[in-house]
């Protein structure tokens, strides 16, 4: 008996079991079922395969190199420097052409500074004083220009009411710029050469248009409609596309992001993979104030007079910092994601039947009737016990 039981259990593994289907003549639920099926089918075809290209293998680890070159010359005539010609070697920092660079649009010079003792600026809170004890000798002036000497230059007709300091004297001029000295930099141009590759697919390309015209790069200027593949941009246009005015931004500087996006469908022709440019100002937002916006830094030029004494010219420069950001992805047909998405879609189609079953079995008036038809309760057949005796032996036939 035990052997027969185990044998029967083993053989039952090879039995084929199928579902029992009940056809419900309910038009409302039937219409809902078809609607859900069509909605899921539309989602799979339109969103998964056509929009998201679910049949493709995708690579987002783009490798990129950016080279920049600026062109433009401007003439300035200021009280401090006189007549000066500015070329790219003067107003571009760093000059070697990187994806992050700075263009000078305004500056304030403090010429002929020498090491010595002088008064701290009255604009520095830590430099103000009323007595010598306020200027402890050897202390640094917080956010100031030098080291305190121990003397307080009390405020009167000839003094400032600040501490005497040892520093480069006279201290930096504190006036705020009102107009950009290099305002004509608006017409400078920047040449952006971008090389990208997707190593998984062995695909590489550049944003420079392939052409036999040697004069193309010398006469073209980027325009989204007329010249979408020209890599030469006018600075004024970049700031305008970012939503700002160049002349206003050039006074105190700022930061501009140049985004280059490569979204390439490698199932299409090589020529269909092209860059898309967008521009945004990065140093301001809805919560920022005029105090935090802008961009500036200082540098000094050192000289020696005929007597051998070192002096310098301190330059505080304002300008626009450009950050070139490259990102993107590439996709190509692959059978594995195709099968996975088709299988997921077919599994999702079963959600329509599950949803409609819930309505039929629990949410309508005839739910009890449908439950009786849907679920069939089976019981063990007891007819054998009517023939067999209590001891398991068959009753004799009389």
C-alpha positions in Angstrom: 0.0 0.0 0.0 2.8 2.4 0.9 4.6 1.6 -2.4 1.4 2.1 -4.3 0.8 5.5 -2.6 4.3 6.8 -3.4 4.1 5.5 -6.9 0.8 7.3 -7.4 2.2 10.5 -6.0 5.2 10.3 -8.3 3.1 9.7 -11.4 0.8 12.6 -10.5 3.6 14.9 -11.2 3.1 14.3 -14.9 -0.6 15.1 -14.8 -1.6 18.1 -16.9 -3.8 20.6 -15.1 -5.8 23.3 -16.9 -7.9 26.2 -15.7 -11.7 26.3 -15.7 -13.1 29.3 -17.6 -16.5 30.8 -16.8 -18.1 33.0 -19.4 -20.0 35.9 -17.7 -22.7 37.5 -19.8 -22.2 40.9 -18.2 -21.8 43.6 -20.9 -20.5 46.3 -18.5 -17.7 44.2 -17.1 -17.0 42.9 -20.6 -16.5 46.5 -22.0 -14.4 47.4 -19.0 -12.2 44.3 -19.5 -11.6 45.2 -23.2 -10.9 48.8 -22.3 -8.3 47.8 -19.7 -6.7 45.4 -22.2 -6.5 48.1 -24.9 -5.1 50.6 -22.4 -2.3 48.2 -21.3 -1.6 47.3 -25.0 -1.3 51.0 -25.9 1.0 51.6 -22.9 3.3 48.7 -24.0 3.4 49.7 -27.7 3.5 53.5 -27.4 5.4 54.1 -24.1 7.6 51.0 -23.6 8.6 50.4 -27.2 8.1 53.6 -29.2 8.9 56.2 -26.6 11.3 54.5 -24.3 12.6 52.1 -27.0 12.4 49.1 -24.7 13.8 46.9 -27.5 17.2 48.5 -27.1 20.2 48.0 -24.9 21.2 51.4 -23.4 24.6 52.8 -22.4 24.8 56.0 -20.4 28.5 56.0 -19.5 29.4 58.6 -22.2 33.1 59.4 -22.5 33.8 63.0 -23.6 36.6 65.5 -24.3 36.1 69.3 -24.7 38.4 71.8 -26.3 37.6 75.5 -26.4 39.1 78.5 -28.3 38.1 82.1 -28.0 38.4 84.9 -30.5 38.0 88.6 -30.2 40.0 91.8 -29.6 38.9 94.9 -27.6 40.5 98.3 -26.9 40.2 99.9 -23.5 41.4 103.3 -22.0 41.2 103.6 -18.3 42.8 106.0 -15.8 44.9 103.2 -14.2 46.2 101.4 -17.3 45.7 103.9 -20.1 45.2 102.5 -23.6 45.3 98.7 -23.7 44.5 96.0 -26.3 42.9 92.9 -24.9 43.3 89.6 -26.7 42.3 86.1 -25.7 45.6 85.7 -23.9 44.6 88.5 -21.6 40.9 87.9 -20.8 40.6 84.1 -20.9 41.6 82.1 -17.8 43.0 79.5 -18.2 44.2 80.3 -21.8 44.8 76.7 -22.9 41.2 76.0 -23.7 39.3 73.8 -21.2 35.7 72.9 -20.5 35.7 75.3 -17.6 37.0 78.8 -18.3 36.6 82.4 -17.2 36.3 85.5 -19.4 37.1 88.9 -17.9 34.4 91.5 -18.5 35.2 94.1 -15.8 38.1 94.9 -13.4 39.3 97.3 -10.7 43.0 98.0 -10.3 44.9 99.2 -7.3 48.3 100.1 -8.7 51.8 100.6 -7.1 51.2 98.8 -3.9 54.3 98.4 -1.7 54.9 96.6 1.6 54.5 98.9 4.6 52.2 100.4 7.2 48.9 102.0 6.4 45.3 102.3 7.6 42.9 99.4 7.2 39.8 100.1 5.1 36.9 101.5 7.1 34.6 99.0 5.3 36.2 96.1 7.3 34.3 95.7 10.6 37.2 94.0 12.4 39.5 96.9 11.4 37.6 99.7 13.1 38.8 101.0 16.5 38.6 103.7 19.1 41.6 102.8 21.3 44.9 101.0 20.7 43.6 98.0 22.7 41.2 97.4 19.8 44.3 96.7 17.6 46.2 94.0 19.3 49.7 93.8 17.7 50.3 90.7 15.5 46.6 89.8 15.0 45.2 89.3 11.5 42.4 91.6 10.5 39.4 89.2 9.9 38.3 89.7 6.3 40.8 92.5 6.0 44.1 93.2 4.2 46.9 92.7 6.7 48.3 92.3 10.3 47.5 94.8 13.1 50.5 96.9 14.3 49.0 97.8 17.7 48.1 101.4 16.8 44.6 102.8 16.4 44.4 105.7 14.0 41.6 107.6 15.7 39.1 109.1 13.5 39.6 112.8 12.8 40.2 115.0 9.8 43.4 113.1 8.7 42.7 109.6 9.9 40.1 106.8 9.4 39.3 105.5 12.8 40.8 102.1 11.9 43.7 100.0 12.9 47.1 100.5 11.4 48.2 97.4 9.5 51.3 96.0 7.9 50.3 95.1 4.4 50.5 96.0 0.7 49.8 99.7 0.8 47.6 101.4 -0.1 44.9 98.8 0.5 42.5 97.7 -2.2 40.1 100.3 -3.6 36.6 99.6 -2.4 34.4 101.1 -5.1 31.8 99.0 -6.8 31.8 98.8 -10.6 28.8 100.3 -12.4 29.6 99.7 -16.1 31.6 96.8 -17.6 35.0 97.9 -18.9 35.0 95.1 -21.5 31.4 95.4 -22.4 32.2 94.8 -26.0 33.2 91.2 -25.2 29.5 90.5 -26.1 30.7 90.0 -29.6 33.6 87.6 -28.8 33.1 84.0 -30.1 33.9 80.7 -28.6 34.7 77.6 -30.6 33.6 74.4 -28.7 35.0 71.2 -30.0 33.5 68.1 -28.4 34.5 64.5 -28.9 32.3 61.7 -27.5 32.2 57.9 -27.5 30.1 55.1 -26.2 32.7 52.3 -25.6 30.1 49.5 -25.3 29.0 50.0 -28.9 32.3 51.2 -30.2 30.7 54.4 -31.4 32.4 57.8 -31.5 31.6 61.2 -33.0 32.4 64.9 -32.9 30.1 68.0 -32.8 32.0 69.6 -35.7 30.2 69.2 -39.0 32.1 67.2 -41.6 32.4 69.3 -44.7 34.8 69.9 -47.6 34.4 73.7 -47.2 37.6 75.0 -45.6 35.9 78.3 -44.9 32.8 76.9 -43.1 34.1 77.4 -39.6 35.4 80.8 -40.3 32.1 82.2 -41.5 29.4 80.2 -39.6 27.8 81.0 -36.2 25.6 78.7 -34.3 21.9 79.1 -34.8 19.3 76.5 -33.8 17.5 76.8 -37.1 20.0 78.1 -39.7 23.3 76.5 -38.5 22.5 73.8 -35.9 25.8 72.0 -36.5 28.1 75.0 -36.3 30.3 74.8 -33.1 31.0 78.5 -32.9 29.0 80.6 -30.4 28.7 84.3 -29.8 29.0 85.1 -26.1 26.1 87.6 -26.1 23.9 85.0 -27.7 24.8 82.4 -25.0 23.9 84.7 -22.2 20.7 85.7 -24.0 19.7 82.0 -24.5 20.3 81.5 -20.8 17.6 84.3 -20.2 19.9 87.2 -19.2 21.4 90.4 -20.6 25.1 90.4 -21.3 25.7 94.0 -20.4 24.0 93.7 -17.0 25.7 90.4 -16.2 29.2 91.7 -17.3 29.2 94.3 -14.5 29.6 91.9 -11.6 30.0 88.6 -13.5 28.2 85.3 -13.2 28.3 81.7 -14.2 26.8 80.1 -17.3 26.3 76.4 -18.0 26.5 75.1 -21.6 24.9 71.7 -21.7 25.6 69.4 -24.7 23.3 66.4 -24.8 23.9 63.4 -27.0 20.9 61.0 -27.3 21.8 58.6 -30.0 19.6 55.9 -31.6 22.3 53.6 -33.1 19.7 51.6 -35.0 19.4 54.7 -37.3 22.0 56.2 -39.6 25.3 57.6 -38.2 24.3 61.1 -39.3 21.2 61.1 -37.1 23.3 61.2 -33.9 23.8 64.9 -33.3 24.3 67.2 -30.2 21.6 69.3 -28.7 22.6 72.5 -26.8 21.0 74.2 -23.9 22.1 77.1 -21.7 21.4 78.2 -18.1 22.7 80.7 -15.6 24.1 78.7 -12.6 24.9 81.4 -10.0 21.3 82.6 -9.4 18.0 81.1 -8.5 14.6 82.1 -7.1 16.0 82.1 -3.5 19.4 83.8 -4.2 20.1 87.5 -3.5 22.2 90.1 -5.2 24.9 89.5 -2.5 25.5 85.9 -3.5 25.2 86.3 -7.3 28.1 87.3 -9.5 31.7 86.0 -9.9 35.0 87.7 -9.2 38.5 87.0 -7.9 41.9 88.8 -7.5 45.4 88.4 -8.9 48.5 90.6 -8.7 51.2 91.6 -11.1 54.6 92.1 -9.5 57.3 94.6 -10.6 60.6 96.1 -9.4 61.5 99.8 -9.5 65.1 101.0 -10.5 66.0 100.9 -6.8 65.2 97.2 -6.6 62.1 97.6 -4.5 59.2 95.2 -5.2 55.8 96.7 -5.9 52.6 95.3 -7.4 49.4 96.1 -9.1 46.4 94.3 -7.5 43.6 93.5 -10.0 40.1 92.5 -8.9 38.4 91.0 -12.0 34.8 90.3 -12.7 33.6 88.1 -15.4 31.6 85.1 -16.7 32.5 81.6 -15.8 31.5 79.0 -18.4 31.0 75.3 -17.5 30.5 73.0 -20.4 28.6 69.9 -19.3 28.4 66.9 -21.6 25.9 64.0 -21.0 23.8 61.6 -23.0 23.0 58.0 -23.8 23.0 55.6 -26.7 20.7 52.7 -27.5 20.9 49.8 -29.9 18.6 46.8 -30.6 19.2 43.7 -28.4 17.0 40.6 -28.2 17.3 40.3 -24.4 15.6 43.5 -23.3 13.1 43.0 -26.1 12.0 39.6 -24.8 12.0 40.9 -21.2 9.7 43.8 -22.1 7.4 41.6 -24.2 7.1 39.1 -21.3 6.4 41.9 -18.8 3.7 43.2 -21.1 2.0 39.9 -21.4 2.1 39.4 -17.7 0.6 42.9 -17.3 -2.3 41.9 -19.6 -3.4 39.5 -16.8 -4.1 42.5 -14.6 -7.2 43.2 -16.6 -8.7 39.8 -15.9 -7.8 40.1 -12.2 -9.4 43.5 -11.9 -12.6 42.4 -13.6 -12.8 39.2 -11.4 -12.7 41.4 -8.3 -15.7 43.3 -9.7 -17.7 40.2 -10.6 -17.0 38.4 -7.4 -17.3 41.1 -4.8 -18.7 44.4 -6.1 -21.9 43.7 -8.0 -25.3 42.4 -6.8 -25.0 39.0 -8.4 -21.5 38.4 -6.9 -22.8 35.3 -4.9 -24.0 33.7 -8.1 -20.7 34.3 -9.9 -18.7 33.0 -7.0 -20.7 29.8 -7.1 -19.9 29.4 -10.8 -16.2 30.4 -10.4 -15.3 28.2 -7.5 -16.3 24.5 -7.4 -16.0 22.6 -4.1 -15.1 18.9 -4.6 -15.4 16.2 -1.9 -13.7 12.8 -1.6 -15.8 10.0 -3.1 -17.2 7.7 -0.3 -18.8 5.1 -2.5 -15.9 2.7 -1.8 -16.7 2.7 1.9 -20.2 1.5 1.1 -18.8 -1.6 -0.5 -15.8 -2.3 1.9 -16.3 -3.4 5.4 -15.1 -1.6 8.5 -12.1 -3.9 8.5 -11.2 -3.1 5.0 -12.4 -6.5 3.6 -14.9 -6.6 0.8 -18.5 -7.7 1.8 -19.5 -11.0 0.2 -22.3 -10.7 -2.4 -25.4 -12.5 -1.5 
